[in-house]
Amino acid sequence: MTNNQSPVTNKEYKALAEFRYHIRKYLDFSDRTARTAGIEPRQYQLLLAIKALADTTEPTVGTLAEQLHIRHHSAVELVNRAEGHGLVKRARLGDNKSYVFVSLTKKGERMLERAVTERLKELRVAGPALVHALRQLIGDNYKLKGKRI
């Protein structure tokens, strides 16, 4: 605690514990949903990152490693496994072919959509509890892109 901060209150401890509980509950659901859809949770995260990056950034192995907060060699292994299951494909592009770009296959697209559909349903149910717990921590006056959260 610095000089300009007040001590953490019991209400803040409880709110943080509640928030972590709801996040953990959602992530557990998310992992089960991925497995039900036929993919491992890390593969789901890889597919989601590829899909999300495709519009703004080239999904190289290095970029995917950064997005997933894993080491480059771990991302290579994850891509290898996903490619082995027919979920992604790689292409070397550029003059020196040093960049490896990863994209979703049709099978990967279908599996991702199935998994995301279930997650969105769950978030619509679990989301209000997450938002409530977060508001307990940060208050009601924070704005995100001009909108109150």
CORNOR-V405854 format. One record per residue. N is the residue number from 0. RES is the residue in one letter. SS is DSSP state (2 for helix, 1 for strand, 0 for the rest). BURIAL is I if it has 16 or more other ideal C-beta (glycine too) atoms within 10 Angstrom, else O. D_FIRST is the distance of its C-alpha to the first C-alpha in whole Angstrom. Layout:
N|RES|SS|BURIAL|D_FIRST, N|RES|SS|BURIAL|D_FIRST
This chain:
0|M|0|O|0, 1|T|0|O|4, 2|N|0|O|7, 3|N|0|O|8, 4|Q|0|O|6, 5|S|0|O|7, 6|P|0|O|7, 7|V|0|O|9, 8|T|0|O|12, 9|N|2|O|15, 10|K|2|O|17, 11|E|2|O|14, 12|Y|2|O|15, 13|K|2|O|18, 14|A|2|I|19, 15|L|2|O|17, 16|A|2|O|19, 17|E|2|I|22, 18|F|2|I|22, 19|R|2|O|21, 20|Y|2|O|25, 21|H|2|I|26, 22|I|2|O|26, 23|R|2|O|27, 24|K|2|O|30, 25|Y|2|I|31, 26|L|2|O|31, 27|D|2|O|33, 28|F|2|I|35, 29|S|2|I|35, 30|D|2|O|36, 31|R|2|O|39, 32|T|2|I|40, 33|A|2|I|40, 34|R|2|O|42, 35|T|2|O|45, 36|A|2|I|45, 37|G|0|O|46, 38|I|0|I|43, 39|E|0|O|40, 40|P|2|I|37, 41|R|2|I|36, 42|Q|2|I|40, 43|Y|2|I|39, 44|Q|2|I|36, 45|L|2|I|38, 46|L|2|I|40, 47|L|2|I|38, 48|A|2|I|36, 49|I|2|I|40, 50|K|2|I|41, 51|A|2|O|38, 52|L|2|I|38, 53|A|0|O|42, 54|D|0|O|42, 55|T|0|O|40, 56|T|0|O|39, 57|E|0|O|42, 58|P|0|I|41, 59|T|1|I|41, 60|V|2|I|40, 61|G|2|O|37, 62|T|2|I|36, 63|L|2|I|36, 64|A|2|I|34, 65|E|2|O|31, 66|Q|2|I|31, 67|L|2|I|31, 68|H|0|O|29, 69|I|0|I|31, 70|R|0|O|33, 71|H|2|O|36, 72|H|2|O|38, 73|S|2|O|37, 74|A|2|I|38, 75|V|2|I|41, 76|E|2|O|42, 77|L|2|I|40, 78|V|2|I|43, 79|N|2|O|46, 80|R|2|I|45, 81|A|2|I|45, 82|E|2|O|48, 83|G|2|O|50, 84|H|0|I|49, 85|G|0|O|51, 86|L|0|I|48, 87|V|1|I|47, 88|K|1|O|49, 89|R|1|O|49, 90|A|1|O|50, 91|R|1|O|50, 92|L|1|O|51, 93|G|0|O|51, 94|D|0|O|53, 95|N|0|O|52, 96|K|0|O|51, 97|S|0|O|48, 98|Y|1|O|46, 99|V|1|I|46, 100|F|1|I|45, 101|V|1|I|45, 102|S|1|O|46, 103|L|1|I|47, 104|T|0|I|50, 105|K|2|O|52, 106|K|2|O|51, 107|G|2|I|47, 108|E|2|O|47, 109|R|2|O|49, 110|M|2|I|46, 111|L|2|I|43, 112|E|2|O|45, 113|R|2|I|45, 114|A|2|I|42, 115|V|2|I|40, 116|T|2|O|43, 117|E|2|I|41, 118|R|2|I|38, 119|L|2|O|38, 120|K|2|O|40, 121|E|2|I|37, 122|L|2|O|34, 123|R|2|O|36, 124|V|2|O|36, 125|A|2|I|33, 126|G|2|O|31, 127|P|2|O|31, 128|A|2|O|29, 129|L|2|I|26, 130|V|2|O|26, 131|H|2|O|26, 132|A|2|I|23, 133|L|2|I|21, 134|R|2|I|22, 135|Q|2|I|20, 136|L|2|O|17, 137|I|2|O|18, 138|G|0|O|20, 139|D|0|O|24, 140|N|0|O|24, 141|Y|0|O|23, 142|K|1|O|26, 143|L|1|O|27, 144|K|0|O|30, 145|G|0|O|31, 146|K|1|O|31, 147|R|1|O|29, 148|I|0|O|27
